[in-house]
Amino acid sequence: MKKYLLKANILFAVLGFVVIQGCSSPGILTQAPNENYLSIDYKPKPSLISVPIDIDVKSIETLINKKLNGLIYEDNSLTNNNNDNLMLKVWKRDNFKIDMEGDILSYRIPLKIWAKAGFKFQKLGITISDYRDLNCEIALKFRTKITLNKDLSLTTKTVSDGYQWITAPTVNIAGYNMPVTFIADAILKYNQTMIGSEVDNAIKTNLDIKKMIDEPWKMIQKPYKMSDEYKMWLKITPLEVYSQPLLSKNNKIHNVISFKTLTETFIGNEPAYKVSPTPAQINIQNNINNGFEVNVLSDIPFTEATEMAKKYIVGKTFEGGGKKVTVKGMNLYGSNGKIIVAADVEGSVKGKIYFAGVPYYDIADSTIKVSDFDFELHTKGVLLKSAAWLMHGPIVKMIQKRLEFSMADNIKDSKKMLQKTLSSYEMGMGTTLKGKLDDFNIEGVMLTHESIKASIVFKGKLNVLVNPGAATK
């Protein structure tokens, strides 16, 4: 009897074990994708910072009129200049008038002349000679072509544009009117070089392009702190200089010197920088796109993204084919450029299951989302053998829907900080950084060990305004 009872107990124990095993969740053994991150060789696109240059041609006129006053030429010898038999004194009669259109500077120089001229002619075999003092007024006219060279210098080519008598001299000797054109020719000959040289010097003084851009070029290279809260820095690295040809319209010389730069933002401590000297050459182009771009890397930390997703996923139960699993925990990380979701599940299946997808930016709602989202390959292989029902349920779509992270606030805050800095930033030495942001693009989404990063490129215009007067105070 005891023998039969022992056998029965053993039988019930075996049956109980089988029943218990049949009712418990089968464990799955999946392999976690390696956590790794692609090295980011992030190179922002070059953009242009404009340095507007506006020169009133009348300022050149004022400078020349200050430099040239009173007696501007004197020749007290009748025998010099190859015995020209002419003495001259030339005074400035009135202010010089200067106009410029295109690349041609034209100017009118009114002069008062005293001359002592020797005259000689023959009549009836008799040589008649005499010396006469002459007083007259004449306006000399010149034209100067201005060219900006690659080495930042100016070439000026001045030519005579003739003359105009204001009050012409009359000379009469022995009843004969003597020609006086040689006096005008002499005035042109002796004054053209001198006056042309003064005009050239005045142009080069007022249009010293190298001096105008040298200080801004150096000053913009120092990083600017945009936010103490976020420790965000703006760093500008100039590469090249571009310019249009110097042209004037309505007596205003307007030109835009453009710095080709790399413009980046950094988070944390002040980024390293090195001040490079102004390039030796300038690139002359008829048309220059003055568009400006600044590159910002905005991120969502993985810890924050994980917590955001957990709110909607952890505790959720998914059913299919009479079976179900509940998500008890989850984590996000990166692997070979993909976002990996590691979910702890219990229920009809117990263990870790992994999902993978490619992050991208959806411009329609300013959100980072995940495409091509599905069970990770190794997890999919395990589930095909032990829990294929889970692969046909809603869990993939449900989790994918919750992997959406709005960038709207990040973009708004970044734009606000940039615009505040660029609206008017005094760099010192009479130089101000001033710009406006108009638009932005998301160039791509990248994964780093700490976060999901979006490369934002803000577009607009940025000028460096130079006030030489303020620099000398």
C-alpha positions as CSV (number, residue, x, y, z in Angstrom):
1,M,0.0,0.0,0.0
2,K,2.7,2.4,0.9
3,K,4.5,1.5,-2.3
4,Y,1.5,2.6,-4.4
5,L,1.1,5.8,-2.4
6,L,4.8,6.7,-3.1
7,K,4.3,6.1,-6.8
8,A,1.1,8.3,-6.8
9,N,2.9,11.1,-5.0
10,I,5.8,11.0,-7.5
11,L,3.3,11.1,-10.4
12,F,1.4,14.1,-9.0
13,A,4.6,15.9,-8.4
14,V,5.7,15.4,-11.9
15,L,2.3,16.5,-13.3
16,G,2.4,19.6,-11.0
17,F,5.8,20.5,-12.3
18,V,4.7,20.2,-15.9
19,V,1.6,22.3,-15.2
20,I,3.6,25.0,-13.5
21,Q,6.1,25.1,-16.3
22,G,3.3,25.2,-18.8
23,C,1.7,28.2,-17.1
24,S,4.9,30.3,-16.7
25,S,6.3,32.7,-19.4
26,P,8.9,31.3,-21.7
27,G,12.1,33.3,-21.5
28,I,13.8,34.6,-24.6
29,L,17.5,35.1,-25.1
30,T,18.2,38.0,-27.4
31,Q,21.5,39.7,-28.2
32,A,21.8,43.4,-27.6
33,P,23.1,45.4,-30.6
34,N,26.5,46.9,-29.9
35,E,26.4,50.5,-28.6
36,N,28.5,52.6,-30.9
37,Y,28.5,56.0,-32.5
38,L,29.7,57.1,-35.9
39,S,32.5,59.7,-35.7
40,I,31.1,63.0,-36.8
41,D,33.2,64.9,-39.2
42,Y,31.0,67.9,-39.0
43,K,32.0,70.7,-41.4
44,P,29.7,73.7,-41.6
45,K,29.0,75.2,-45.0
46,P,31.0,78.4,-45.7
47,S,28.9,81.6,-45.7
48,L,29.5,85.3,-46.4
49,I,29.7,88.2,-43.9
50,S,29.3,91.5,-45.6
51,V,31.2,94.7,-44.8
52,P,29.3,97.5,-46.6
53,I,31.5,100.4,-47.7
54,D,29.8,103.7,-48.5
55,I,31.9,106.7,-49.5
56,D,30.5,110.1,-50.4
57,V,32.5,111.3,-53.4
58,K,32.1,114.8,-52.0
59,S,34.2,113.8,-49.0
60,I,37.1,113.2,-51.5
61,E,36.3,116.6,-53.0
62,T,36.5,118.2,-49.5
63,L,39.8,116.5,-48.7
64,I,41.3,117.8,-52.0
65,N,40.0,121.3,-51.5
66,K,41.6,121.4,-48.0
67,K,45.0,120.2,-49.3
68,L,45.1,122.5,-52.3
69,N,44.8,126.1,-51.4
70,G,46.3,129.5,-52.5
71,L,49.3,129.4,-54.8
72,I,49.6,125.9,-56.1
73,Y,52.3,126.3,-58.8
74,E,55.1,128.8,-59.5
75,D,57.7,129.2,-62.2
76,N,59.9,132.2,-61.9
77,S,62.3,131.6,-64.8
78,L,61.9,132.4,-68.4
79,T,64.8,130.2,-69.4
80,N,64.0,126.9,-67.7
81,N,61.8,124.1,-69.2
82,N,63.8,124.2,-72.4
83,N,63.8,128.0,-72.7
84,D,60.0,128.1,-72.8
85,N,60.1,131.9,-72.4
86,L,57.3,131.7,-69.9
87,M,56.8,132.5,-66.2
88,L,53.8,131.2,-64.4
89,K,51.9,131.6,-61.1
90,V,48.8,129.5,-60.6
91,W,46.3,130.0,-57.8
92,K,43.2,128.0,-56.9
93,R,40.4,130.3,-58.0
94,D,37.5,128.3,-56.5
95,N,36.7,124.9,-54.9
96,F,37.4,122.0,-57.2
97,K,34.3,120.1,-58.3
98,I,34.4,116.3,-58.4
99,D,31.8,113.9,-59.7
100,M,31.9,110.1,-60.1
101,E,29.7,107.7,-62.2
102,G,30.6,104.1,-62.5
103,D,34.4,103.7,-62.2
104,I,35.2,107.1,-63.7
105,L,35.9,110.2,-61.5
106,S,35.7,113.5,-63.3
107,Y,36.7,116.8,-61.9
108,R,36.9,120.5,-62.8
109,I,39.8,122.6,-61.5
110,P,39.2,126.4,-61.7
111,L,42.5,128.3,-61.6
112,K,43.6,131.9,-61.7
113,I,46.7,132.5,-63.7
114,W,49.4,135.2,-63.9
115,A,51.9,134.7,-66.8
116,K,54.8,136.6,-68.2
117,A,55.2,135.5,-71.8
118,G,57.7,136.3,-74.4
119,F,56.4,136.8,-77.9
120,K,58.5,137.0,-81.1
121,F,57.5,137.2,-84.8
122,Q,58.7,138.6,-88.1
123,K,57.1,141.2,-90.2
124,L,58.6,142.8,-93.4
125,G,61.9,141.2,-92.6
126,I,61.9,142.7,-89.1
127,T,61.9,140.6,-86.0
128,I,59.5,142.0,-83.4
129,S,59.7,140.7,-79.8
130,D,58.0,141.7,-76.6
131,Y,57.2,140.5,-73.1
132,R,53.7,140.8,-71.7
133,D,52.1,140.1,-68.4
134,L,48.9,138.2,-68.7
135,N,46.0,137.5,-66.3
136,C,43.4,134.9,-67.0
137,E,41.2,132.3,-65.5
138,I,40.9,128.8,-66.7
139,A,39.2,125.5,-65.7
140,L,41.2,122.3,-66.2
141,K,39.2,119.1,-66.6
142,F,40.5,115.6,-65.8
143,R,39.1,112.1,-65.7
144,T,40.4,109.3,-63.5
145,K,39.6,105.6,-63.8
146,I,39.7,103.8,-60.5
147,T,40.4,100.0,-60.3
148,L,40.5,97.9,-57.1
149,N,43.3,95.3,-57.4
150,K,43.7,91.8,-56.0
151,D,46.3,93.0,-53.5
152,L,43.7,95.4,-52.0
153,S,45.5,98.5,-53.6
154,L,43.9,101.0,-56.0
155,T,45.1,101.8,-59.5
156,T,44.2,105.3,-60.6
157,K,44.7,106.4,-64.2
158,T,44.2,110.1,-64.8
159,V,44.0,111.8,-68.2
160,S,43.3,115.3,-69.3
161,D,39.8,116.1,-70.4
162,G,40.7,119.5,-71.9
163,Y,40.2,123.0,-70.5
164,Q,37.7,125.8,-70.6
165,W,38.5,129.5,-70.4
166,I,36.7,131.4,-67.7
167,T,38.2,134.7,-68.7
168,A,40.5,134.4,-71.6
169,P,43.7,136.5,-72.0
170,T,44.0,138.9,-74.9
171,V,47.4,139.8,-76.2
172,N,48.0,142.4,-78.9
173,I,51.4,143.3,-80.1
174,A,51.9,145.9,-82.8
175,G,48.3,145.6,-83.9
176,Y,48.4,141.8,-84.1
177,N,46.4,139.4,-81.9
178,M,48.8,136.8,-80.6
179,P,47.6,133.1,-80.1
180,V,47.5,132.2,-76.4
181,T,46.7,128.5,-76.6
182,F,50.3,127.8,-75.7
183,I,49.6,129.3,-72.2
184,A,46.8,126.7,-71.7
185,D,49.1,124.0,-72.9
186,A,51.8,125.1,-70.5
187,I,49.4,125.2,-67.6
188,L,48.2,121.7,-68.4
189,K,51.7,120.5,-68.8
190,Y,53.0,121.8,-65.5
191,N,49.9,121.2,-63.4
192,Q,48.4,118.0,-64.7
193,T,50.9,115.7,-62.9
194,M,50.7,117.7,-59.7
195,I,46.9,118.0,-59.5
196,G,46.4,114.4,-60.7
197,S,48.8,113.2,-58.0
198,E,46.9,115.1,-55.3
199,V,43.6,113.6,-56.5
200,D,45.1,110.1,-56.6
201,N,46.4,110.5,-53.0
202,A,43.0,111.7,-51.8
203,I,41.2,108.8,-53.4
204,K,43.6,106.3,-51.9
205,T,43.4,107.9,-48.5
206,N,39.6,107.8,-48.5
207,L,39.4,104.4,-50.1
208,D,42.1,102.4,-48.2
209,I,40.3,99.1,-48.5
210,K,42.9,97.1,-46.7
211,K,42.7,99.5,-43.7
212,M,38.9,99.3,-43.8
213,I,38.7,95.5,-43.5
214,D,41.9,94.7,-41.5
215,E,40.4,95.5,-38.1
216,P,37.0,93.8,-38.7
217,W,38.7,90.7,-40.1
218,K,40.7,90.3,-36.9
219,M,38.0,91.2,-34.5
220,I,35.4,88.8,-35.7
221,Q,37.7,85.9,-35.0
222,K,37.3,86.1,-31.3
223,P,34.3,83.9,-30.1
224,Y,31.3,85.7,-28.8
225,K,29.3,84.3,-25.8
226,M,25.6,84.3,-26.7
227,S,24.1,82.8,-23.6
228,D,25.4,82.4,-20.0
229,E,22.6,79.9,-19.3
230,Y,23.4,77.5,-22.1
231,K,27.1,78.5,-22.4
232,M,26.6,78.9,-26.1
233,W,29.4,80.5,-28.1
234,L,29.4,81.9,-31.6
235,K,32.7,81.3,-33.5
236,I,33.5,82.9,-36.8
237,T,36.6,81.7,-38.8
238,P,37.2,83.9,-41.9
239,L,38.8,82.2,-44.9
240,E,38.8,84.6,-47.9
241,V,37.9,88.1,-49.0
242,Y,35.6,89.0,-51.9
243,S,34.7,92.3,-53.5
244,Q,32.8,93.8,-56.3
245,P,34.6,96.3,-58.6
246,L,34.5,99.9,-57.1
247,L,31.6,101.7,-58.7
248,S,29.7,104.9,-58.0
249,K,26.2,106.1,-58.6
250,N,24.9,109.6,-57.9
251,N,28.3,110.5,-56.4
252,K,28.1,107.6,-53.8
253,I,30.7,104.9,-53.9
254,H,29.0,101.8,-52.6
255,N,30.7,98.5,-52.3
256,V,30.4,95.3,-50.3
257,I,33.5,93.5,-49.1
258,S,32.5,90.0,-48.2
259,F,34.3,87.6,-45.8
260,K,34.0,84.0,-46.7
261,T,33.7,82.3,-43.2
262,L,32.9,79.2,-41.3
263,T,30.3,80.2,-38.6
264,E,29.7,77.7,-35.8
265,T,28.2,77.5,-32.4
266,F,29.7,75.6,-29.4
267,I,28.3,74.6,-26.0
268,G,30.5,74.8,-22.9
269,N,33.8,76.6,-22.5
270,E,35.1,79.2,-24.9
271,P,36.2,77.4,-28.1
272,A,39.9,77.6,-29.1
273,Y,40.6,80.1,-31.8
274,K,43.6,81.7,-33.7
275,V,43.6,85.1,-35.2
276,S,44.8,84.9,-38.8
277,P,46.2,87.9,-40.7
278,T,44.2,89.5,-43.5
279,P,44.7,87.6,-46.7
280,A,47.2,89.2,-49.1
281,Q,44.7,89.0,-52.0
282,I,41.1,89.8,-52.6
283,N,38.8,88.0,-55.0
284,I,37.2,90.4,-57.4
285,Q,33.8,89.3,-58.7
286,N,31.0,91.2,-60.4
287,N,28.2,89.5,-58.4
288,I,28.6,88.3,-54.9
289,N,25.9,86.4,-53.0
290,N,25.7,88.1,-49.6
291,G,23.8,85.2,-47.9
292,F,24.9,84.3,-44.4
293,E,24.5,81.0,-42.7
294,V,25.2,80.0,-39.1
295,N,25.4,76.4,-38.1
296,V,23.9,75.3,-34.7
297,L,24.0,71.8,-33.3
298,S,20.9,71.4,-31.2
299,D,20.4,68.2,-29.2
300,I,18.0,66.1,-27.2
301,P,19.9,64.1,-24.6
302,F,19.3,60.3,-24.6
303,T,18.3,60.5,-21.0
304,E,15.6,63.0,-21.8
305,A,14.4,61.1,-24.9
306,T,14.2,57.9,-22.9
307,E,12.1,59.5,-20.1
308,M,9.8,61.1,-22.7
309,A,9.2,57.7,-24.4
310,K,8.8,55.9,-21.1
311,K,5.8,58.0,-20.2
312,Y,3.8,56.5,-23.0
313,I,5.3,53.0,-23.3
314,V,6.2,51.6,-19.9
315,G,3.2,49.9,-18.4
316,K,1.5,49.4,-21.7
317,T,0.2,45.9,-22.6
318,F,0.2,44.6,-26.1
319,E,-2.0,41.6,-27.1
320,G,-2.2,39.2,-30.1
321,G,-3.4,35.7,-30.7
322,G,-4.7,35.3,-27.2
323,K,-1.3,36.2,-25.7
324,K,0.1,39.5,-24.3
325,V,3.2,41.2,-23.0
326,T,3.6,44.3,-20.8
327,V,6.6,46.7,-21.2
328,K,8.2,47.0,-17.8
329,G,11.2,49.2,-18.7
330,M,13.1,50.6,-21.6
331,N,16.2,52.4,-22.7
332,L,17.5,54.3,-25.8
333,Y,21.0,54.3,-27.3
334,G,22.7,54.4,-30.6
335,S,24.3,51.8,-32.8
336,N,25.7,52.4,-36.3
337,G,23.7,55.5,-36.9
338,K,20.4,53.9,-35.7
339,I,18.4,54.5,-32.6
340,I,18.1,51.3,-30.6
341,V,15.1,50.7,-28.2
342,A,15.8,48.1,-25.5
343,A,12.5,47.1,-24.0
344,D,12.0,44.8,-20.9
345,V,8.8,42.8,-21.3
346,E,6.8,40.3,-19.2
347,G,3.8,38.2,-19.9
348,S,3.6,35.5,-22.5
349,V,7.1,36.4,-23.4
350,K,9.7,37.5,-20.8
351,G,13.1,39.1,-21.5
352,K,14.6,41.9,-23.5
353,I,13.5,42.7,-27.0
354,Y,15.3,45.3,-29.3
355,F,14.0,47.6,-32.0
356,A,16.0,49.7,-34.4
357,G,15.2,52.7,-36.7
358,V,16.8,55.6,-38.5
359,P,16.3,59.1,-37.0
360,Y,15.3,61.9,-39.4
361,Y,13.8,65.4,-39.2
362,D,10.2,66.0,-40.3
363,I,10.0,69.6,-41.5
364,A,6.2,69.6,-41.4
365,D,6.0,69.6,-37.6
366,S,9.6,70.4,-36.6
367,T,10.0,66.9,-35.0
368,I,12.7,64.3,-35.0
369,K,11.1,61.0,-35.9
370,V,12.3,57.4,-36.7
371,S,11.9,55.7,-40.0
372,D,12.4,52.1,-41.0
373,F,11.5,51.1,-37.5
374,D,11.2,47.4,-36.7
375,F,12.5,44.6,-34.5
376,E,16.2,44.5,-34.6
377,L,17.5,41.6,-36.8
378,H,18.7,39.3,-34.1
379,T,15.5,39.9,-32.0
380,K,13.4,39.2,-35.1
381,G,15.2,35.9,-35.6
382,V,14.5,34.8,-32.0
383,L,10.9,35.8,-32.1
384,L,10.3,33.9,-35.3
385,K,11.1,30.7,-33.4
386,S,9.4,31.4,-30.1
387,A,6.9,34.3,-30.3
388,A,6.0,35.1,-33.9
389,W,2.6,36.4,-32.7
390,L,4.4,39.4,-31.2
391,M,5.8,40.4,-34.6
392,H,2.3,40.8,-36.0
393,G,0.9,42.9,-33.2
394,P,0.8,46.7,-32.7
395,I,3.9,47.0,-30.5
396,V,6.2,48.2,-33.3
397,K,3.9,51.0,-34.5
398,M,3.0,52.0,-31.0
399,I,6.6,52.4,-29.9
400,Q,7.6,54.1,-33.2
401,K,4.8,56.7,-32.7
402,R,6.2,57.6,-29.3
403,L,9.7,58.1,-30.7
404,E,8.9,61.6,-31.8
405,F,10.7,64.5,-30.2
406,S,9.8,68.1,-31.0
407,M,12.6,70.5,-32.0
408,A,10.3,73.5,-32.1
409,D,11.4,74.9,-28.7
410,N,15.1,74.2,-29.5
411,I,14.9,76.0,-32.8
412,K,13.0,78.9,-31.3
413,D,15.5,79.3,-28.4
414,S,18.5,79.0,-30.7
415,K,17.1,81.5,-33.1
416,K,16.3,83.9,-30.2
417,M,19.8,83.7,-28.8
418,L,21.4,84.2,-32.2
419,Q,19.2,87.1,-33.2
420,K,19.8,88.8,-29.9
421,T,23.5,88.6,-30.4
422,L,23.5,89.5,-34.0
423,S,21.0,92.4,-33.7
424,S,23.8,94.7,-32.7
425,Y,27.0,93.4,-31.2
426,E,29.7,96.1,-30.4
427,M,33.1,94.6,-31.1
428,G,35.0,97.7,-30.3
429,M,37.3,100.0,-32.4
430,G,34.2,101.4,-34.1
431,T,33.1,98.0,-35.4
432,T,29.6,96.6,-35.0
433,L,28.3,93.1,-35.9
434,K,24.7,93.4,-37.1
435,G,22.4,90.9,-38.8
436,K,19.0,89.4,-39.2
437,L,18.0,85.7,-39.4
438,D,15.3,84.9,-42.0
439,D,15.0,81.2,-42.4
440,F,16.5,77.8,-41.3
441,N,17.1,74.3,-42.6
442,I,17.8,71.1,-40.8
443,E,20.8,69.6,-42.5
444,G,20.7,66.2,-40.8
445,V,20.3,64.2,-37.6
446,M,23.3,62.6,-35.9
447,L,23.7,60.4,-32.9
448,T,26.4,60.9,-30.3
449,H,27.1,59.1,-27.0
450,E,25.1,61.7,-25.1
451,S,22.3,62.8,-27.4
452,I,20.4,63.0,-30.6
453,K,21.7,66.0,-32.4
454,A,20.1,68.0,-35.2
455,S,22.3,70.3,-37.4
456,I,20.3,73.5,-37.8
457,V,21.5,76.0,-40.4
458,F,20.0,79.5,-39.9
459,K,20.0,81.8,-42.9
460,G,20.0,85.5,-43.2
461,K,22.3,88.5,-43.6
462,L,25.2,89.6,-41.4
463,N,27.1,92.8,-41.8
464,V,30.1,94.2,-40.1
465,L,29.6,98.0,-39.9
466,V,32.7,100.1,-39.7
467,N,32.8,103.6,-38.2
468,P,36.4,104.8,-38.5
469,G,35.5,108.0,-36.6
470,A,34.5,106.0,-33.5
471,A,37.8,104.0,-33.7
472,T,39.9,107.1,-33.4
473,K,38.1,108.6,-30.4
